[in-house]
Structures are given as structure tokens and as C-alpha cells.
Amino acid sequence: MRFYQVDAFTDTVFKGNPAAVCVSDSWLSDDIMLKLAIENNLSETAFAVGRDGRYGLRWFTPGGEIDLCGHATLATAFTIMNHVEPGIAHVDFDTASGHLGVDREGDEYILDFPLIRTSEYTPEDDIRDAIGCEPVCCAIGYRDPIALLPTDRDVIDLHPDITKLMNLKDGLGLFVTAPGSGEYDFVSRAFWPKINVPEDPVCGSMHCSLADFWSKRLNKTKMLAYEASPRGGVVGIEIVGDRVRLSGKAVLFATFEVDDGILMR
């Protein structure tokens, strides 16, 4: 069995968000998929089963299976379009979050994802204590809270208390964001210690919420975002009705083989 390791939302290795991708003819057991995710020790390992441009897709962190992941979807589409079915320009995925499509346009990949509506949110003091500063305001999507900070430098220099993040009352993750400067409309960072991912380098699913959050503030449906993690990555955003098109590049880092016999033990 061959795995591909792809850096997503970047065109430069060692930047963006790395994901491991396995495309196979049939599903491995849930136990083996989780063990492989733990062994890979990346924020996501994606497993796809299918052919002819239509695949089932599942995502595993080292802490378990999740219901939506942007960068691993991009990495899987990149792998299929360049290495499994080279030459195709569209892939359909059936996932826990419904149908997701990916189109290739030049060297960019356009993800058709659900837009996550956000609303004002008044947290307890736990968010302030975890990030060490007072947010300008907070919002929440269907599950995960968002903390707005005054400047992009506040986001870049943030050193949250990971233990306190794990004990937040609401959500699996915490998204921290601020207005951008220069070419970017906003910057952000994503923290997921509850699923054994202290910081996700470039989180596509977070941008499904931030697209709505910032569209309301900027009165824009097209935006360019920068995730200000140590690796960094760029995400294009276009809201179309109740969907959001997330665009980015990807680059292959490595391929490696896994002995099928090991997986059957």
C-alpha cells in the first residue's frame, strides 16, 4: 500500500499543512486507520476508496476520526489528479459532511465546502485565560468558538496555554483571528488539542466559519486569508450561497510504502 505525504495550501515543501493520503480499493478497519494516523503523527491522515473520479473519503487525526477537513481533502484531490488518475480535473468525494467537490484550475485546487454560519458568542473567562488576553469579541459556528484579536501581530505572537485550551467548555477547537494587512483580508490560527493536534498549520474547515465571520465584517464574498502558524499558508475564499469555495495549491513531499501484511495482522 502506498501513502503520499502532501503539503497543502502552499507550493513550497515544509510550509502549508502536511497530510498523509492513502487511496485504496477497499476500506481498512477503523482501528487500523486510527493506528496509521497515530503512526504518521500528522494533523490528518486521509483515506479514500473509489475510482473514476468519485471516492469515499474519511479523515483521521491522531486523536480520532473527524467530520470535516479542508487541507487533507485538498491533499487527496492533488494525489488523485496527479498520481492515481492523472489528467482528470474534477473529483467528487462522499464524506461525513456530505458531498464535497474539488476542481483543478491551473496549479490551484478549488474545494466546494459547506459555509458554516456564525453568531455572536459570550464565553466564560476560559477563552481569555487560555489565550492570555482579552478578545475584542467572540463568535461560534455550529461547534467551535472564534476569538477576534485587535491586530495580526497579536495573532502571530500568540502563545496560548495548551492545557487550558483542552479544558475549554465549548468546541473541539479554538480559532483565533484578526484583520489582515497588505494583501490579506484576515489572518488566523487554529488550535485543536482536544483531538491531539495542538496547532493545525493551515485549517481548511476553520475557514468555512471564518468566511462567514469576516464576510459580515468586511462586506465581501471574495477574500484572501493567511494562516499565521509557524509553517504558514494561503487560502482563497469565495462564498456562493450556502457554500464556500476554498482555493489553494499543494506540493508532494514524499511517497512511502506500507507492507500489506502488517495491516492484516
Secondary structure in CASP SS format (residue, H / E / C, confidence):
PFRMAT SS
TARGET T0000
AUTHOR 0000-0000-0000
METHOD secondary structure of the structure
MODEL  1
M C 1.00
R E 1.00
F E 1.00
Y E 1.00
Q E 1.00
V E 1.00
D E 1.00
A E 1.00
F C 1.00
T C 1.00
D C 1.00
T C 1.00
V C 1.00
F C 1.00
K C 1.00
G C 1.00
N E 1.00
P E 1.00
A E 1.00
A E 1.00
V E 1.00
C E 1.00
V E 1.00
S E 1.00
D C 1.00
S C 1.00
W C 1.00
L C 1.00
S C 1.00
D H 1.00
D H 1.00
I H 1.00
M H 1.00
L H 1.00
K H 1.00
L H 1.00
A H 1.00
I H 1.00
E H 1.00
N H 1.00
N C 1.00
L C 1.00
S C 1.00
E E 1.00
T E 1.00
A E 1.00
F E 1.00
A E 1.00
V E 1.00
G E 1.00
R E 1.00
D C 1.00
G C 1.00
R E 1.00
Y E 1.00
G E 1.00
L E 1.00
R E 1.00
W E 1.00
F E 1.00
T E 1.00
P C 1.00
G C 1.00
G E 1.00
E E 1.00
I E 1.00
D C 1.00
L C 1.00
C C 1.00
G H 1.00
H H 1.00
A H 1.00
T H 1.00
L H 1.00
A H 1.00
T H 1.00
A H 1.00
F H 1.00
T H 1.00
I H 1.00
M H 1.00
N H 1.00
H H 1.00
V H 1.00
E C 1.00
P C 1.00
G C 1.00
I C 1.00
A C 1.00
H E 1.00
V E 1.00
D E 1.00
F E 1.00
D E 1.00
T E 1.00
A C 1.00
S C 1.00
G E 1.00
H E 1.00
L E 1.00
G E 1.00
V E 1.00
D E 1.00
R E 1.00
E E 1.00
G C 1.00
D C 1.00
E E 1.00
Y E 1.00
I E 1.00
L E 1.00
D E 1.00
F E 1.00
P E 1.00
L C 1.00
I C 1.00
R C 1.00
T C 1.00
S E 1.00
E E 1.00
Y C 1.00
T C 1.00
P C 1.00
E C 1.00
D C 1.00
D H 1.00
I H 1.00
R H 1.00
D H 1.00
A H 1.00
I H 1.00
G C 1.00
C C 1.00
E C 1.00
P C 1.00
V C 1.00
C E 1.00
C E 1.00
A E 1.00
I E 1.00
G C 1.00
Y C 1.00
R C 1.00
D C 1.00
P E 1.00
I E 1.00
A E 1.00
L E 1.00
L C 1.00
P C 1.00
T C 1.00
D H 1.00
R H 1.00
D H 1.00
V H 1.00
I H 1.00
D C 1.00
L C 1.00
H C 1.00
P C 1.00
D C 1.00
I H 1.00
T H 1.00
K H 1.00
L H 1.00
M H 1.00
N C 1.00
L C 1.00
K C 1.00
D C 1.00
G C 1.00
L C 1.00
G C 1.00
L E 1.00
F E 1.00
V E 1.00
T E 1.00
A E 1.00
P E 1.00
G C 1.00
S C 1.00
G C 1.00
E C 1.00
Y C 1.00
D C 1.00
F E 1.00
V E 1.00
S E 1.00
R E 1.00
A E 1.00
F E 1.00
W E 1.00
P H 1.00
K H 1.00
I H 1.00
N C 1.00
V E 1.00
P E 1.00
E E 1.00
D E 1.00
P C 1.00
V C 1.00
C C 1.00
G H 1.00
S H 1.00
M H 1.00
H H 1.00
C H 1.00
S H 1.00
L H 1.00
A H 1.00
D H 1.00
F H 1.00
W H 1.00
S H 1.00
K H 1.00
R H 1.00
L H 1.00
N C 1.00
K C 1.00
T C 1.00
K E 1.00
M E 1.00
L E 1.00
A E 1.00
Y E 1.00
E E 1.00
A C 1.00
S C 1.00
P C 1.00
R C 1.00
G C 1.00
G E 1.00
V E 1.00
V E 1.00
G E 1.00
I E 1.00
E E 1.00
I E 1.00
V E 1.00
G C 1.00
D C 1.00
R E 1.00
V E 1.00
R E 1.00
L E 1.00
S E 1.00
G E 1.00
K C 1.00
A E 1.00
V E 1.00
L E 1.00
F E 1.00
A E 1.00
T E 1.00
F E 1.00
E E 1.00
V C 1.00
D C 1.00
D H 1.00
G H 1.00
I H 1.00
L H 1.00
M H 1.00
R C 1.00
END
